[in-house]
Amino acid sequence: MQFLSDFASQVILYATIYTLASLGIVISGRAGVFNVAAEGIMLAAASTGFMTAFFTGSWIMGFVVGALTGALFGFLLALLHERYRVNQFILGICLVILGSGAADLLYKIVMGVRLDAPKAPPTPILSVPFLSGIPLLSALFSANAIVWLMYALSLAAWWFFYRTQMGLETRAIGESPRSADVAGINVKLTRYLATTVGSALIGLAGAYIPLVVTETYAPDISAGRGFMAVGIAIFASWKPHRAIIGGLLFSAIEVLSFQLQMLSSPVPYQFFLMLPFFAVLAVMMIFRKTIEYPASIGKPYSRE
């Protein structure tokens, strides 16, 4: 029972990374912008968020700066794509390289070389009375503050897209921006907002890794999770409620790979590190016929 409880806690811990990042990709994708720069955004936000929390002693400020870093990248992505019509996928690859390089450069300039790894201030654990004391359920009802924020943001995203006028308009832009424009919807402004807000969530996911999971920063700390988040968004067919399911699924696979690495086995541990990426490919192949894309995703829009 204790093993299952610990396993569930680890799944929730890592699912927060995947869910926040994939949710950010879903939000921008619904407006027609395919944000494949998640890996670079997460790395940059991990660096700036950790350093801010370390020097201020505030985990809240760390997450705020991490989200702002993501928002900055998102605004840059929308600007270069919508105004200068740069291909989204080429632009995304460039931002991945920019984010990963800037993350390590800033960290080395600001933090320098240290003998002891600096530690982030702790993020508080929030528990629901009674429910948090029940085995297995404790993983759901006793978690750090960002896990609860992830629950709230997932619910808010679903409500926004399926229960509000602005959410309906955003989805309409993702399907047919010209029709939405004719109907009086500001296509470019909506794309700017969706990409900026979505990237802010990706930044939160990036800051979450050094502030909660590892409690310190290291180069390449996201370890490819930004790319996996892109796969989760596709698996979710750009639906917020399916993004959290995908986050839990791939988080469970990653935690399982960690457990397998600790077993005495002639199989190299690097094989188990590849399991989550194999899982993404397998799921994409299995569900390829049910995956849906917004019709205008990846395409710039111009009235001309």
C-alpha positions in Angstrom: 0.0 0.0 0.0 2.8 2.4 0.9 4.5 1.6 -2.5 1.3 2.5 -4.4 0.9 5.7 -2.4 4.5 6.8 -3.1 4.1 5.9 -6.7 0.9 7.9 -7.0 2.6 10.9 -5.3 5.4 10.8 -7.8 3.0 10.5 -10.7 1.2 13.7 -9.6 4.5 15.4 -9.0 5.6 14.9 -12.6 2.2 15.1 -14.2 2.1 18.8 -13.2 5.0 19.5 -15.5 3.4 17.7 -18.5 -0.1 19.1 -17.9 0.9 22.7 -17.5 3.2 22.6 -20.5 0.8 20.7 -22.8 -2.1 22.9 -21.6 -0.1 26.0 -22.7 0.5 24.4 -26.1 -3.2 23.5 -26.4 -4.3 27.1 -25.6 -2.1 28.6 -28.4 -3.0 25.8 -30.7 -6.7 26.5 -30.4 -5.9 30.0 -31.8 -3.9 28.5 -34.7 -0.4 28.8 -33.3 1.5 25.6 -32.9 4.1 26.3 -30.2 6.8 23.8 -30.6 9.3 25.9 -28.7 8.1 24.5 -25.3 11.5 22.9 -24.5 13.4 26.1 -24.9 10.8 28.1 -23.0 10.9 25.6 -20.1 14.7 25.8 -19.9 14.7 29.6 -19.9 12.0 29.8 -17.3 13.7 27.2 -15.1 16.8 29.3 -15.1 15.2 32.7 -14.4 12.6 31.3 -12.0 15.2 29.5 -9.9 17.6 32.4 -9.7 14.7 34.7 -8.7 13.5 32.4 -6.0 17.1 31.9 -4.7 17.9 35.5 -4.4 14.6 36.8 -3.2 13.8 33.7 -0.9 10.3 33.7 -2.4 9.0 30.7 -4.3 6.1 32.8 -5.5 8.4 35.3 -7.1 10.3 32.4 -8.7 7.1 31.1 -10.4 6.0 34.7 -11.4 9.3 35.3 -13.1 9.2 31.9 -14.7 5.7 32.6 -16.1 6.8 36.1 -17.3 9.8 34.5 -19.1 7.4 32.1 -20.8 5.1 35.0 -21.7 8.0 36.9 -23.3 8.9 34.0 -25.5 5.3 33.5 -26.4 4.9 37.2 -27.4 8.1 36.9 -29.5 6.7 33.8 -31.2 3.4 35.5 -32.0 5.1 38.7 -33.2 7.6 37.0 -35.6 4.9 34.7 -36.9 2.0 37.1 -37.3 3.8 40.3 -38.3 6.8 38.9 -40.2 5.1 35.6 -41.3 8.1 33.4 -40.1 7.3 29.7 -40.4 6.0 28.5 -36.9 8.0 25.3 -36.9 11.3 26.9 -38.0 10.7 29.7 -35.5 10.0 27.2 -32.7 13.2 25.3 -33.3 15.1 28.6 -33.2 13.5 29.5 -29.9 14.4 26.1 -28.5 18.0 26.8 -29.2 17.7 30.4 -27.9 16.0 29.3 -24.7 18.5 26.5 -23.9 21.5 28.6 -24.6 20.2 31.7 -22.7 19.3 29.5 -19.7 22.8 28.2 -19.1 24.5 31.5 -20.0 22.4 33.6 -17.6 22.9 31.0 -14.8 26.7 31.0 -15.2 26.8 34.8 -15.4 24.6 35.4 -12.4 25.4 32.4 -10.2 29.0 31.7 -11.2 30.7 28.6 -10.1 29.7 27.2 -6.7 31.0 24.3 -4.7 27.6 23.5 -3.2 24.5 23.3 -5.4 22.2 26.3 -4.4 18.8 25.3 -3.1 15.4 26.8 -3.9 13.1 27.9 -1.1 10.5 25.3 -0.4 7.0 25.4 -2.0 4.3 24.8 0.7 2.3 21.7 0.8 -1.5 22.2 1.0 -3.6 19.4 2.4 -7.3 18.7 2.6 -8.3 17.6 6.1 -9.3 13.9 6.5 -9.0 13.1 2.7 -5.2 13.7 2.8 -4.9 11.0 5.5 -6.5 8.2 3.3 -3.9 6.0 1.6 -3.7 6.5 -2.2 -6.0 9.5 -2.0 -3.3 11.4 -0.1 -1.5 11.9 -3.5 -4.5 13.9 -4.8 -5.4 15.8 -1.6 -1.9 16.6 -0.2 0.3 18.3 -2.7 2.3 21.5 -3.2 0.6 24.7 -4.2 1.4 24.4 -7.9 -0.3 21.0 -8.2 -3.5 22.7 -6.9 -2.9 25.5 -9.4 -2.6 22.9 -12.1 -6.0 21.5 -11.2 -7.5 24.9 -11.2 -6.0 26.0 -14.5 -7.1 22.7 -16.2 -10.7 23.3 -15.1 -10.5 27.0 -16.0 -9.2 26.2 -19.5 -12.0 23.7 -20.1 -14.6 26.2 -18.9 -13.1 29.0 -21.0 -13.1 27.1 -24.3 -16.5 25.4 -23.9 -18.5 27.8 -21.8 -17.5 31.3 -22.7 -18.0 33.5 -25.8 -14.3 34.4 -26.0 -13.4 30.7 -25.8 -15.7 29.9 -28.7 -14.2 32.8 -30.7 -10.7 31.4 -30.0 -11.7 28.0 -31.3 -13.3 29.6 -34.3 -10.0 31.3 -35.1 -8.2 28.0 -34.9 -10.6 26.5 -37.4 -11.1 29.4 -39.9 -9.5 32.7 -39.1 -10.9 34.4 -42.2 -14.5 33.5 -41.2 -13.8 34.7 -37.6 -12.4 37.9 -39.0 -15.5 38.5 -41.1 -17.6 37.9 -38.0 -15.8 40.8 -36.3 -13.3 38.8 -34.2 -9.9 40.3 -33.8 -7.8 37.4 -35.1 -4.3 38.8 -34.5 -5.0 40.1 -31.0 -6.5 36.8 -30.0 -3.5 34.9 -31.4 -1.1 37.2 -29.5 -3.1 36.7 -26.2 -3.4 32.9 -26.6 0.2 32.4 -27.5 1.4 34.7 -24.6 -0.8 33.1 -22.0 -0.1 29.6 -23.2 3.6 30.2 -23.1 3.3 31.6 -19.6 1.9 28.2 -18.5 4.8 26.5 -20.2 7.1 28.9 -18.2 5.3 27.8 -15.0 6.1 24.2 -15.9 9.7 25.0 -16.5 10.1 26.9 -13.2 8.4 24.0 -11.4 11.2 21.6 -12.1 14.0 23.4 -10.2 11.7 24.9 -7.6 9.9 21.7 -6.7 11.1 18.5 -8.4 14.9 18.9 -8.1 15.1 22.0 -5.8 18.2 23.2 -7.7 19.1 24.1 -11.3 21.2 22.0 -13.7 21.9 22.3 -17.4 19.2 20.7 -19.6 17.0 20.3 -16.6 13.8 19.8 -18.6 15.3 16.6 -20.1 13.1 16.7 -23.2 9.8 17.1 -21.4 9.0 20.1 -23.5 9.0 17.9 -26.6 6.9 15.3 -24.9 4.4 18.0 -24.0 4.0 18.7 -27.7 3.2 15.0 -28.2 0.7 15.2 -25.3 -1.1 18.2 -26.8 -1.4 16.3 -30.1 -2.6 13.2 -28.3 -5.2 15.4 -26.5 -6.5 16.6 -29.8 -6.1 20.2 -28.5 -8.6 19.6 -25.7 -7.8 20.8 -22.2 -9.5 18.0 -20.3 -7.6 15.4 -22.3 -4.3 17.2 -21.7 -4.4 16.3 -18.0 -5.1 12.7 -18.8 -2.1 12.6 -21.1 0.0 14.3 -18.4 -1.0 11.6 -15.9 -0.4 8.8 -18.4 3.1 9.9 -19.5 4.0 10.9 -16.0 3.2 7.3 -14.8 5.4 5.9 -17.6 8.3 8.2 -16.6 8.0 7.3 -12.9 7.9 3.6 -13.8 11.1 4.1 -15.8 12.7 5.5 -12.7 11.7 2.5 -10.7 13.0 0.1 -13.3 16.4 1.9 -13.3 16.8 0.9 -9.6 16.4 -2.8 -10.3 19.4 -5.0 -10.8 19.4 -5.6 -14.5 21.9 -6.2 -17.3 19.9 -3.7 -19.4 21.6 -0.3 -19.5 19.8 2.4 -17.5 19.8 4.6 -20.7 17.2 2.2 -22.2 14.8 3.0 -19.4 15.4 6.8 -19.9 14.1 6.3 -23.5 10.9 4.6 -22.4 8.8 7.8 -22.1 9.8 8.9 -25.6 9.0 5.5 -27.0 5.6 5.7 -25.2 4.8 9.0 -27.0 5.6 7.5 -30.3 3.5 4.4 -29.5 0.5 6.4 -28.4 0.7 8.6 -31.4 0.7 5.6 -33.7 -2.2 3.9 -31.8 -4.4 6.9 -31.7 -3.4 8.4 -35.0 -6.9 8.0 -36.5 -8.7 9.8 -33.6 -6.3 12.7 -33.4 -7.8 16.0 -34.6 -6.1 19.3 -35.4 -7.4 22.8 -35.6 -7.7 23.5 -39.3 -5.6 26.7 -39.4 -2.8 25.5 -37.0 0.6 26.5 -38.2 -0.7 29.0 -40.8 -0.3 32.7 -40.5 -3.3 34.9 -41.3 -3.4 38.1 -43.3 -6.4 40.0 -44.6 -4.6 40.7 -47.9 
